[in-house]
Amino acid sequence: MDTDTFEFLLEKVTPLIKKQNTHLRESIPPDERLSVTLRHLATGESQESLALTFRLGRSTISKIIKEVKFPFPLAFILDNYALVTNPVTEASLEHSIGHKHIVGSSFIIQLSKTEEKYNDYKPTCKIQIEYETSPDSPTLYWLTPAQIADDTHPFLLSNNKLTFARAVFSCQDTSSVKFSYTATITVPKDFTAIMSALWQNVIKDSELNLYNFLQAKQVASYAVIIAVDSLQKKHLSIRSNVFAEKKFINEAVNTLCINWNLWFYNTPRKHKNIDHETTWEIECLKLAETWARWDDDIDDELSFISILYKKKDFCDIEEIVFLNTHYIIFISI
């Protein structure tokens, strides 16, 4: 966190967390109380370790975190305009956008102070954020019809890897924070929307198609993927479907109709038990590169735009989603 953001937060929370001095001792200053809480929230450092670092008692550390955490304004990150309202009362919430730098800026929402927040150690709240993405977003690829094989429809594809999810929706854009989500996407009637989530239902009318998605399992922000185009769908097996433009759908089916069990566990590389999430990411990248070179008859090497993987019991791939410029395939293992 940069100095400007810290100073801004300190200014906002000081009236809420400042304590009066007594004739026995001076109170812990607000900047130190905020530093303790931010370090705990950002790194997950234990209260025992914080007590040693800040030279405070363990019970004092616990009390500081509890008191500062609740009036503390939630910080989200956006790439553009945002309007925040309370969906229950429709009242606008105080918010601001922090200093703009190369990876974006902090989006700070001031929540109303309520008595329940101090009585409940895990308070919950619900806010509504209305915003627009930028045409120059580093995450969303807006391809024109001239760049598409069918030459009739534009193509939207997202690329949330690294820390680019913040350019699509407000979030804590770090792999250490995971969440489940639902999404409703409205597209013109000739278009199909897909995400790294399950289709719940599709509502079609004369002008628009409305898609509802559900991702019940918690994923990191970079794993939220979206693609919209005039896509065809073909069923490969009970575990997989392929989406592609009409021109490529048969080619995609012929290319991808292989023995996935043989491919994953025997050829060309044997399945290995991997017990660390970071290693899983490296392994999935290698897996994707192998898949891209599977068909020796293809002259142009397929370049992958996004890869979503989820681990299961630290030793089995549960689902992988490959996206490239021609095919989009969902595989559940």
C-alpha positions, -999 to 999 in steps of 0.1 A, spaced: 0 0 0 14 34 -10 18 63 15 -10 84 0 -36 55 4 -25 49 40 -28 85 49 -62 87 33 -74 56 52 -59 70 84 -78 103 80 -111 84 75 -108 60 104 -90 82 130 -123 96 144 -136 60 148 -106 44 164 -89 71 184 -88 65 221 -85 91 249 -53 92 271 -57 85 308 -38 96 338 -23 61 340 -11 57 304 -11 71 269 -34 55 243 -20 37 213 -20 62 184 -44 56 155 -16 52 129 -2 23 149 -36 7 154 -42 10 117 -8 -5 108 -14 -35 130 -48 -42 114 -36 -37 78 -7 -59 83 -29 -86 98 -55 -84 70 -29 -81 41 -5 -109 52 -25 -130 76 3 -127 102 -7 -142 135 -15 -122 165 14 -137 184 38 -125 157 22 -91 156 25 -88 194 63 -93 191 67 -70 161 47 -41 176 57 -48 212 21 -50 224 2 -76 244 -15 -104 225 -49 -94 240 -43 -58 230 -35 -69 194 -67 -89 193 -88 -60 206 -72 -35 182 -79 -57 151 -115 -62 162 -121 -25 168 -103 -12 137 -116 -39 113 -153 -30 116 -153 8 110 -125 2 84 -137 12 49 -136 -17 24 -112 -11 -5 -121 -23 -40 -101 -16 -72 -117 -3 -104 -102 9 -137 -128 36 -144 -160 53 -132 -179 39 -102 -211 47 -84 -219 30 -51 -253 27 -35 -268 7 -7 -293 -16 -24 -315 -17 7 -320 20 13 -308 32 -22 -286 57 -3 -253 67 -18 -222 56 1 -192 78 5 -164 66 -18 -132 77 -34 -106 65 -59 -70 66 -47 -39 76 -64 -37 62 -100 -6 42 -107 6 16 -133 -15 -13 -118 -47 7 -112 -59 25 -81 -76 17 -48 -114 21 -47 -124 30 -11 -160 27 0 -170 41 34 -196 19 51 -220 32 76 -212 26 112 -237 4 130 -240 -11 164 -243 -46 150 -207 -44 137 -193 -42 171 -214 -70 186 -208 -94 157 -172 -105 151 -180 -114 115 -203 -87 102 -217 -89 67 -230 -62 44 -243 -59 9 -235 -31 -15 -242 -24 -52 -216 -10 -75 -225 5 -109 -196 11 -132 -183 11 -168 -152 -6 -181 -128 13 -203 -125 7 -241 -87 5 -235 -91 -22 -208 -60 -44 -206 -83 -73 -198 -110 -72 -224 -101 -80 -260 -127 -65 -284 -121 -81 -317 -137 -66 -348 -156 -88 -374 -126 -84 -397 -104 -102 -371 -128 -131 -369 -130 -161 -392 -167 -157 -400 -162 -120 -407 -197 -113 -395 -197 -107 -357 -173 -91 -332 -157 -112 -305 -152 -104 -268 -126 -124 -248 -112 -116 -213 -77 -122 -200 -76 -118 -162 -41 -132 -156 -17 -114 -134 -37 -86 -118 -60 -75 -146 -93 -87 -131 -96 -53 -115 -102 -38 -149 -134 -58 -153 -150 -57 -119 -143 -44 -84 -125 -70 -63 -96 -78 -40 -74 -87 -70 -50 -112 -54 -48 -150 -57 -50 -152 -19 -86 -140 -19 -111 -165 -34 -149 -161 -38 -179 -177 -54 -201 -157 -78 -232 -154 -100 -234 -135 -132 -262 -123 -155 -250 -114 -190 -273 -99 -217 -261 -102 -253 -278 -97 -288 -298 -127 -300 -272 -139 -324 -245 -141 -297 -235 -168 -271 -220 -159 -237 -198 -184 -218 -179 -180 -185 -158 -200 -162 -190 -210 -144 -220 -232 -150 -249 -222 -172 -280 -220 -150 -305 -210 -177 -308 -190 -209 -338 -167 -216 -342 -157 -252 -365 -132 -268 -367 -115 -302 -338 -92 -296 -317 -104 -267 -304 -135 -250 -300 -135 -212 -275 -160 -196 -274 -168 -159 -242 -183 -145 -232 -198 -112 -197 -205 -98 -204 -222 -65 -168 -230 -58 -145 -203 -46 -120 -191 -72 -94 -163 -74 -102 -132 -94 -79 -142 -123 -101 -173 -129 -132 -153 -138 -133 -157 -176 -158 -145 -202 -162 -149 -239 -190 -136 -262 -194 -143 -299 -216 -161 -324 -204 -195 -310 -215 -230 -319 -215 -257 -293 -206 -294 -298 -207 -321 -272 -175 -341 -270 -182 -364 -241 -199 -366 -207 -170 -345 -194 -164 -318 -221 -180 -295 -246 -163 -273 -272 -174 -238 -283 -161 -224 -316 -171 -203 -345 -191 -221 -371 -162 -222 -395 -140 -240 -369 -165 -261 -350 -160 -294 -370 -123 -289 -370 -123 -283 -332 -143 -315 -327 -120 -336 -349 -90 -321 -332 -102 -326 -296 -119 -360 -300 -90 -379 -284 -87 -402 -255 -84 -377 -227 -78 -403 -200 -49 -416 -221 -36 -381 -228 -38 -369 -192 -22 -400 -175 0 -417 -201 8 -398 -233 29 -377 -237 36 -372 -201 27 -393 -170 4 -379 -144 21 -367 -113 8 -360 -78 16 -323 -70 10 -310 -35 14 -273 -40 -9 -248 -57 19 -228 -73 34 -259 -88 -1 -268 -101 -1 -236 -121 33 -244 -137 21 -279 -145 -11 -267 -161 9 -243 -183 30 -272 -194 -1 -293 -200 -16 -265 -222 16 -262 -242 15 -299 -248 -21 -297 -259 -13 -269 -283 13 -290 -301 -9 -322 -301 -18 -320 -338 14 -320 -359 -6 -311 -390 -14 -277 -377 13 -253 -390 5 -223 -367 11 -230 -331 -20 -222 -310 -15 -194 -286 -34 -196 -253 -51 -166 -239 -63 -178 -206 -61 -210 -185 -84 -218 -156 -75 -247 -134 -89 -259 -100 -72 -283 -77 -90 -311 -59 -75 -327 -28 -41 -313 -39 -35 -343 -63 -61 -344 -90 -71 -319 -117 -109 -313 -114 -114 -289 -142 -93 -271 -168 -106 -245 -192 -84 -237 -223 -91 -207 -244 -73 -199 -276 -80 -179 -307 -100 -207 -324 -114 -231 -297 -128 -228 -262 -130 -262 -244 -143 -271 -210 -129 -303 -195 -140 -318 -162 -120 -347 -149 
